[in-house]
């Protein structure tokens, strides 16, 4: 989608420093971090939210989680723990209409639920 900021970032058209990139996903720091480490894992194809996903997208979600795990290892937060979050639509806290996985860590985050 040509007007989607995350599509532009994920494909390298926005000049954002990428932490990780391959043919399926890109990862970069959140511009408003909620933890010392707050990285977004974003698919290079445009998907609006988890609510629009189909069975064909299931491997992509698993891949995004695996990339988050690898980045957590590289960021040295795996041993203490980290949080993975998909926000879905407005009431779920989604701000950008492009599915993305939040990886948060670097200190004790506390319980959410």
C-alpha positions in Angstrom: 0.0 0.0 0.0 1.7 3.2 -1.2 0.6 5.5 1.7 1.3 3.1 4.5 4.2 4.3 6.7 5.1 0.8 7.8 5.1 -0.5 4.2 7.6 2.3 3.4 9.8 1.5 6.4 9.7 -2.3 5.9 10.8 -1.9 2.3 13.6 0.6 3.1 11.9 3.6 1.4 11.7 5.7 4.6 15.3 5.9 5.8 14.6 4.3 9.1 17.5 2.2 10.6 16.5 -1.4 10.4 17.6 -3.9 13.1 16.6 -6.8 10.9 15.4 -7.3 7.4 14.8 -10.2 5.0 12.4 -11.0 2.2 9.5 -11.4 4.7 9.9 -9.0 7.5 11.7 -5.9 8.8 12.4 -4.8 12.4 13.1 -1.4 13.8 12.9 0.6 17.0 9.6 2.0 18.1 9.5 5.8 17.9 7.7 6.0 21.3 9.3 3.2 23.3 7.5 1.8 26.3 10.5 -0.1 27.5 14.3 0.2 27.2 14.1 -2.2 24.3 10.9 -1.7 22.1 11.3 -3.1 18.6 8.6 -3.6 16.0 8.6 -6.6 13.7 6.7 -5.8 10.5 5.8 -7.9 7.5 6.9 -6.5 4.2 3.5 -7.3 2.7 0.6 -5.0 3.8 -1.8 -6.6 6.2 -4.0 -4.3 8.2 -4.4 -6.3 11.5 -4.6 -9.7 13.0 -8.4 -9.4 12.5 -7.9 -9.6 8.7 -5.6 -12.5 8.7 -6.5 -15.9 7.1 -5.0 -19.4 7.3 -2.5 -18.6 4.6 -0.9 -16.0 6.9 -0.4 -18.4 9.8 3.2 -19.2 8.8 4.0 -15.5 8.6 2.9 -14.9 12.2 5.0 -17.9 13.4 7.9 -16.4 11.5 7.4 -13.0 13.1 7.5 -14.6 16.5 10.7 -16.5 15.7 12.4 -13.3 14.4 11.4 -11.6 17.7 13.0 -14.5 19.6 16.2 -14.1 17.6 16.3 -10.3 18.1 15.7 -10.9 21.9 18.7 -13.1 21.9 20.8 -10.5 20.1 19.6 -7.8 22.4 20.5 -10.0 25.4 17.1 -9.9 27.0 16.1 -13.6 26.6 17.4 -14.8 29.9 15.5 -12.2 31.9 12.4 -12.3 29.7 10.5 -10.1 27.3 7.0 -9.4 26.1 5.5 -9.9 22.6 2.3 -8.0 21.8 -0.1 -7.7 18.8 -2.4 -4.7 19.2 -5.6 -5.2 17.1 -7.8 -2.3 16.0 -8.6 0.8 17.9 -9.9 -0.7 21.1 -6.9 -3.1 21.2 -4.5 -0.1 21.0 -3.5 -0.4 17.3 -2.3 3.0 16.0 -0.8 2.1 12.6 -3.0 0.1 10.2 -0.3 -2.4 9.3 0.1 -5.5 11.4 3.2 -5.4 13.7 4.6 -7.4 16.6 5.9 -5.4 19.6 9.0 -6.9 21.3 9.5 -5.2 24.7 12.1 -5.8 27.3 15.2 -4.6 29.1 13.6 -4.2 32.5 10.8 -5.8 34.6 7.6 -5.1 32.7 5.1 -6.2 35.3 1.9 -8.1 34.7 -0.6 -7.0 32.1 -3.4 -9.4 32.8 
